[in-house]
Amino acid sequence: MSVGLLAQYLLIALAVIASLIVVMRKQFPGATRRLRIAIALSMLREDSPDVLKKMGRWIAPEPAAGGKDCGGCNGCD
């Protein structure tokens, strides 16, 4: 296999992964959030290397704001 063909396959794989991420975020936000939490928690174990812990903090979603009726606008009095 030539280097050019391998680079082409890698580029196509990256495009497919990026497309999958966009679709997951738009169509299944709850499932995407749960998946990100599960991945981040597995990386944030005490015995994990510092690099994995840093990646886990980056992957982890933002904490949910407010209660069950909150839309997250931060405009509450």
DRENBA-928983 format. One record per residue: x, y, z of N, C-alpha, C, O in turn. Coordinates in pm, whole numbers, padded with zeros to 5 digits, always signed. Layout:
XYZXYZXYZXYZ...
***
This chain:
+00085-00117+00000+00000+00000+00000+00090+00123+00000+00183+00133+00079+00061+00214-00087+00143+00334-00097+00107+00433+00013+00000+00425+00074+00197+00526+00038+00178+00626+00144+00061+00717+00110-00015+00757+00198+00046+00750-00017-00064+00838-00060-00200+00775-00035-00294+00842+00009-00210+00645-00064-00336+00575-00042-00368+00565+00108-00483+00580+00149-00266+00539+00188-00284+00534+00333-00329+00669+00388-00417+00675+00473-00270+00777+00339-00309+00912+00382-00454+00941+00341-00528+01004+00417-00493+00895+00224-00631+00914+00179-00729+00840+00270-00832+00895+00307-00697+00715+00305-00783+00638+00396-00792+00704+00533-00900+00709+00591-00682+00755+00584-00683+00822+00714-00767+00949+00710-00840+00978+00804-00758+01023+00602-00837+01145+00588-00987+01113+00581-01068+01183+00642-01022+01009+00510-01163+00968+00502-01212+00921+00639-01325+00952+00678-01130+00846+00711-01168+00800+00845-01190+00919+00938-01285+00918+01016-01104+01019+00933-01122+01138+01017-01250+01213+00981-01320+01263+01070-01282+01221+00853-01405+01288+00811-01529+01213+00860-01626+01274+00902-01525+01081+00855-01637+01001+00903-01655+01016+01053-01767+01029+01101-01545+01016+01129-01552+01033+01274-01606+01171+01309-01689+01185+01398-01558+01275+01239-01609+01410+01264-01757+01420+01233-01832+01483+01308-01801+01359+01126-01942+01358+01090-02025+01287+01196-02132+01335+01233-01977+01174+01245-02046+01100+01350-02060+01184+01477-02166+01182+01541-01956+01256+01513-01962+01341+01633-02066+01451+01617-02143+01477+01710-02071+01514+01501-02169+01621+01477-02311+01566+01485-02397+01627+01547-02335+01453+01422-02469+01394+01423-02508+01354+01565-02621+01380+01607-02417+01293+01640-02446+01253+01778-02483+01374+01863-02578+01369+01941-02409+01483+01849-02437+01603+01929-02571+01665+01894-02641+01715+01982-02608+01663+01765-02734+01726+01722-02855+01638+01750-02956+01687+01798-02846+01509+01721-02962+01420+01729-02979+01351+01864-03092+01322+01903-02870+01326+01935-02874+01251+02060-02793+01321+02169-02693+01266+02215-02833+01442+02212-02751+01515+02310-02743+01445+02446-02638+01451+02510-02849+01380+02490-02846+01311+02620-02752+01192+02618-02674+01172+02712-02760+01114+02513-02672+00998+02501-02526+01041+02486-02436+00977+02540-02504+01149+02413-02368+01200+02396-02312+01247+02530-02196+01222+02560-02394+01314+02609-02349+01361+02741-02316+01242+02832-02214+01244+02901-02401+01140+02832-02373+01022+02915-02247+00950+02870-02170+00902+02953-02226+00942+02740-02105+00879+02687-01980+00957+02727-01879+00899+02766-01987+01090+02716-01873+01173+02756-01843+01158+02905-01727+01154+02944-01947+01150+02987-01927+01133+03131-01862+00998+03159-01769+00989+03240-01909+00893+03093-01852+00759+03115-01705+00753+03074-01623+00695+03145-01672+00813+02961-01533+00814+02916-01447+00896+03011-01337+00853+03047-01496+01013+03052-01418+01099+03141-01396+01032+03276-01285+01039+03330-01497+00967+03331-01480+00901+03461-01378+00788+03455-01303+00767+03550-01375+00717+03344-01275+00610+03333-01134+00666+03323-01038+00599+03362-01120+00788+03271-00988+00850+03261-00944+00919+03390-00825+00941+03411-01039+00953+03476-01008+01030+03596-00986+00943+03720-00995+00993+03832-00956+00818+03702-00927+00732+03816-00798+00778+03884-00714+00844+03822-00784+00744+04011-00666+00787+04086-00536+00729+04031-00432+00795+04037-00541+00607+03979-00419+00543+03930-00386+00577+03785-00291+00522+03729-00464+00667+03722-00439+00706+03584-00324+00806+03576-00303+00884+03669-00249+00803+03467-00143+00902+03448-00201+01043+03435-00318+01060+03403-00118+01143+03461-00163+01282+03456-00215+01322+03318-00307+01403+03307-00156+01266+03214-00201+01300+03078-00345+01254+03057-00426+01327+02999-00377+01133+03103-00515+01083+03090-00612+01165+03174-00724+01191+03132-00568+01206+03293-00655+01289+03377-00685+01423+03310-00798+01472+03316-00585+01481+03247-00605+01609+03178-00701+01591+03060-00788+01676+03038-00686+01481+02985-00778+01454+02874-00919+01428+02926-01017+01468+02863-00932+01360+03041-01062+01333+03100-01135+01460+03140-01256+01472+03122-01060+01557+03194-01121+01686+03229-01163+01762+03104-01262+01835+03107-01090+01746+02995-01123+01813+02870-01247+01750+02808-01331+01821+02752-01260+01618+02816-01373+01546+02757-01501+01566+02837-01610+01569+02780-01489+01580+02968-01607+01590+03056-01694+01708+03016-01643+01817+02990-01826+01688+03010-01916+01798+02975-01927+01899+03090-01895+01869+03205-01973+02017+03057-01997+02120+03158-02105+02072+03255-02197+02002+03213-02094+02109+03382-02200+02068+03476-02334+02131+03439-02340+02245+03391-02439+02058+03462-02574+02108+03434-02607+02220+03531-02581+02209+03651-02666+02329+03479-02698+02445+03562-02840+02435+03614-02930+02392+03542-02861+02476+03739-02994+02486+03795-03063+02353+03817-03001+02247+03813-03193+02362+03840-03274+02243+03869-03335+02186+03743-03290+02212+03631-03441+02106+03763-03503+02038+03650-03579+02133+03559-03599+02102+03442-03622+02250+03611-03698+02344+03532-03610+02456+03474-03661+02548+03409-03481+02447+03498-03390+02554+03455-03348+02532+03312-03312+02421+03272-03351+02641+03234-03304+02635+03096-03158+02671+03082-03102+02660+02974-03095+02715+03191-02954+02747+03188-02920+02886+03141-02807+02912+03099-03017+02980+03147-02991+03115+03097-02921+03203+03201-02874+03311+03167-02915+03157+03326-02853+03231+03436-02919+03367+03459-02853+03461+03501-03048+03378+03433-03121+03503+03451-03213+03499+03573-03304+03582+03584-03192+03405+03663-03278+03393+03781-03249+03505+03880-03136+03551+03893-03354+03549+03949-03337+03654+04051-03317+03591+04188-03301+03662+04287
***
